[in-house]
Amino acid sequence: MEKTSKELLREFVNSQSFTSTTDIFNAMKELFSDVLQQVMEAELEEKLGYEKSERVSRDGENISSKNYRNGYSKKSIKTQLGEVDIKIPRDRNGEYEPQIIGKYSRNADGMEEKILALYSCAMSQRDIAEQIRNLYNVEISDTLVSKIVEKITPEISVWQNRALNPVYPCSDRCVRSWEENWDILTTFFAYPAEIRKIIYTTNIIEGLNRQFRKITKSKPSFTNDDSLRKIMYPASKNIVGHWSVICRNWDMVSNQLSIMFSDRATA
């Protein structure tokens, strides 16, 4: 399941040693600015046909006879995080115009969530490429996507593999508990694959909770637990009444349960 921007933001905040809301927003702005900067650098490289350190372009022509980099121009853009300062790379001929931020655009609202998603854990290069395409809202070349991914992946990897501050006091306890209770945890693997899938799959619960939220969101509050039960009980009966899809390979699962728990009745 994809993480929401709030979940990604919470994960980022928990990994830092912030002392104020100002620290949080400054850090978020820095992430946002760094990604935009790398994206624009990749755009310019694609436009010029060579990287900063190269002396010969891809077609073998000497770079001195071609268009080349010509410093930066500063620009402030508005985001949900406040104003963010960026440096737009320039070329000698003035041909380069950023695609990620329009030439005359001063508003980048909506990019925050997509850039945050780049920093979510365990993203593959393919995932990052997909997020890059989503950033543009227009079709861009595979070459440009690859170049951007190549530029920002190292930064994202460093962030993902950073040494976390001691802000997760329960981490060591969780690992210790896992190790101490390994014999109990491994009973899960005593079940056949078909049964294990039913145990770890949460689709049914998630679907049920989604239906419950549809019902409760129209009520601003409940006076007591009984008032909630009076709504949820008939609702749950109605929801369950619509369950008609049989679990995949249920015949096999049922037979396996009958063998494993022969003293219990199975349906």
C-alpha positions in Angstrom: 0.0 0.0 0.0 1.4 3.4 -0.9 2.2 5.8 1.9 0.3 9.1 2.1 2.2 12.4 2.3 1.4 12.6 6.0 2.9 9.2 6.7 6.0 10.1 4.7 6.3 13.5 6.5 5.9 11.8 9.9 8.6 9.2 9.0 10.9 12.1 8.0 10.2 14.1 11.2 10.8 11.0 13.4 14.2 10.4 11.9 15.5 13.9 12.8 16.3 15.8 15.9 14.1 18.8 15.4 13.6 21.3 18.2 11.0 23.5 16.6 8.5 23.7 13.7 11.0 26.1 12.0 13.6 23.3 11.9 11.0 20.9 10.3 10.0 23.3 7.6 13.5 24.3 6.8 14.5 20.6 6.4 11.5 19.9 4.2 12.3 22.9 2.0 15.9 21.7 1.7 14.8 18.3 0.5 12.3 19.9 -2.0 15.0 22.3 -3.3 17.7 19.6 -3.7 15.4 17.4 -5.8 14.3 20.3 -8.0 17.9 21.4 -8.4 19.1 17.9 -9.5 16.1 17.6 -11.9 16.9 20.9 -13.6 20.6 20.0 -13.9 19.6 16.8 -15.6 17.3 18.7 -17.9 20.1 21.1 -19.0 22.5 18.2 -19.6 19.9 16.6 -21.8 19.5 19.9 -23.7 23.2 20.5 -24.1 24.1 16.8 -24.8 26.9 16.6 -22.4 27.6 16.6 -18.6 29.5 19.2 -16.6 32.8 17.2 -16.5 32.8 16.3 -20.2 34.9 18.1 -22.8 33.4 16.4 -25.8 29.7 16.0 -26.6 28.0 12.7 -27.4 28.4 13.3 -31.2 32.2 13.8 -30.7 32.1 17.6 -31.3 34.3 19.8 -29.1 32.1 21.5 -26.5 33.8 24.9 -26.9 32.2 25.2 -30.3 28.7 24.4 -28.9 26.2 25.9 -26.4 27.4 25.6 -22.8 26.5 26.4 -19.2 26.3 30.0 -18.1 25.8 30.1 -14.4 22.5 30.3 -12.5 19.6 32.7 -12.0 17.7 32.8 -8.7 14.0 32.3 -8.3 11.6 31.9 -5.4 8.6 29.6 -5.9 5.5 29.2 -3.7 4.8 25.8 -2.2 2.7 24.4 0.6 5.9 24.6 2.7 6.2 28.3 2.0 8.5 30.1 -0.4 11.5 28.0 -1.6 14.6 29.5 -3.3 16.0 27.6 -6.2 18.8 28.3 -8.7 17.9 27.8 -12.3 20.8 26.7 -14.5 21.4 28.8 -17.6 23.0 28.2 -21.0 25.0 30.7 -23.1 22.4 30.8 -25.9 19.4 31.2 -23.6 17.7 28.2 -25.1 17.1 26.2 -21.9 13.8 26.6 -20.1 13.0 24.3 -17.1 10.2 21.8 -17.8 9.7 20.9 -14.1 9.0 24.6 -13.2 7.6 26.7 -16.0 9.5 29.8 -17.0 6.9 32.1 -15.6 5.5 29.9 -13.0 5.9 30.9 -9.4 3.7 28.2 -7.8 4.8 24.6 -7.2 1.8 23.5 -5.1 1.2 19.8 -5.4 4.9 18.8 -6.0 5.5 18.3 -2.3 3.8 15.0 -2.0 5.4 13.6 -5.1 8.9 14.7 -4.0 8.3 13.2 -0.5 7.3 10.0 -2.1 10.8 9.8 -3.7 12.2 9.5 -0.2 9.9 6.7 0.9 11.8 3.5 1.9 13.0 0.9 -0.5 12.1 2.6 -3.8 13.6 0.9 -6.8 14.9 2.9 -9.8 11.8 1.9 -11.6 9.6 3.4 -8.8 11.7 6.6 -8.8 11.3 6.9 -12.6 7.5 6.6 -12.2 7.5 9.3 -9.6 9.6 11.5 -11.9 7.1 11.1 -14.7 4.3 12.0 -12.2 6.2 15.2 -11.3 5.9 16.6 -14.8 2.3 15.9 -15.7 3.4 15.8 -19.3 5.2 13.1 -21.3 9.0 13.3 -21.2 11.6 11.2 -22.9 13.0 8.0 -21.4 16.5 9.5 -21.7 15.6 12.4 -19.5 13.9 10.2 -17.0 17.0 8.0 -16.8 19.3 11.0 -16.4 17.2 12.4 -13.6 17.0 9.0 -11.8 20.8 8.7 -12.2 21.3 12.1 -10.5 18.9 11.9 -7.6 19.1 8.2 -6.8 22.5 8.6 -4.9 21.0 11.4 -2.8 17.9 9.4 -2.0 19.9 6.3 -1.2 22.1 8.2 1.2 19.0 9.5 3.0 17.3 6.1 3.1 20.5 4.5 4.5 21.3 7.3 7.0 22.1 6.5 10.6 18.9 7.2 12.5 19.0 9.3 15.6 18.0 7.5 18.8 14.4 8.6 18.3 13.1 5.1 18.0 13.6 3.8 21.6 11.4 0.8 20.8 13.5 -0.4 17.9 16.0 -2.4 20.0 13.2 -3.8 22.1 11.3 -4.9 19.0 14.4 -6.7 17.6 15.1 -8.3 21.0 11.5 -9.4 21.4 11.6 -10.9 17.9 14.7 -12.9 18.7 13.5 -14.1 22.1 10.1 -15.2 20.7 11.4 -16.7 17.5 10.1 -20.2 18.3 6.6 -18.8 18.7 6.8 -16.6 15.6 8.0 -19.4 13.4 4.8 -21.4 14.0 3.4 -19.3 11.2 5.6 -21.3 8.8 4.1 -24.6 10.0 1.1 -23.7 7.9 1.0 -24.4 4.1 1.5 -21.4 1.8 -2.3 -21.2 1.0 -3.2 -20.8 4.7 -0.3 -18.4 5.4 -1.5 -16.1 2.7 -4.9 -15.9 4.4 -3.2 -15.1 7.7 -1.0 -12.3 6.4 -3.4 -10.7 3.9 -5.2 -7.7 5.3 -7.4 -6.8 2.3 -10.6 -8.0 4.0 -10.0 -6.0 7.2 -9.0 -2.9 5.2 -12.1 -3.2 3.1 -14.3 -3.6 6.2 -12.7 -0.6 7.9 -13.2 1.4 4.7 -16.9 0.6 4.8 -17.1 1.5 8.5 -15.5 4.9 7.8 -18.1 5.7 5.1 -20.8 5.2 7.7 -19.2 7.0 10.6 -17.8 10.0 8.7 -21.3 11.5 8.4 -21.6 11.6 12.2 -19.6 14.4 13.9 -19.8 12.5 17.2 -21.4 9.8 19.2 -22.9 10.4 22.7 -21.7 7.0 24.0 -20.5 3.6 23.0 -24.0 2.2 22.7 -25.0 4.9 20.1 -22.0 3.7 18.0 -22.9 0.1 18.4 -26.5 0.7 17.3 -25.1 2.0 14.0 -22.2 -0.4 13.5 -24.0 -3.6 14.3 -26.6 -3.4 11.5 -24.0 -2.0 9.2 -21.7 -4.9 9.8 -24.4 -7.4 9.1 -25.2 -5.6 5.9 -21.5 -5.5 4.8 -21.0 -9.2 5.6 -24.1 -10.0 3.7 -22.5 -8.8 0.6 -19.4 -11.0 1.0 -19.8 -13.4 -1.9 -16.2 -14.0 -3.2 -14.8 -17.3 -2.0 -11.2 -17.3 -0.9 -8.9 -18.5 -3.7 -8.1 -22.3 -3.5 -10.6 -22.6 -0.7 -11.1 -26.3 -1.3 -7.4 -26.9 -0.8 -7.3 -24.6 2.3 -10.4 -26.3 3.8 -8.8 -29.8 3.3 -5.5 -28.6 4.9 -7.4 -27.2 7.9 -9.4 -30.4 8.2 -6.1 -32.4 8.4 -4.3 -30.1 10.7 -7.3 -29.6 13.0 -9.2 -32.9 12.7 -10.9 -32.4 16.0 -12.6 -29.2 14.9 -15.4 -28.8 12.4 -14.5 -26.8 9.2 -16.8 -25.3 6.6 
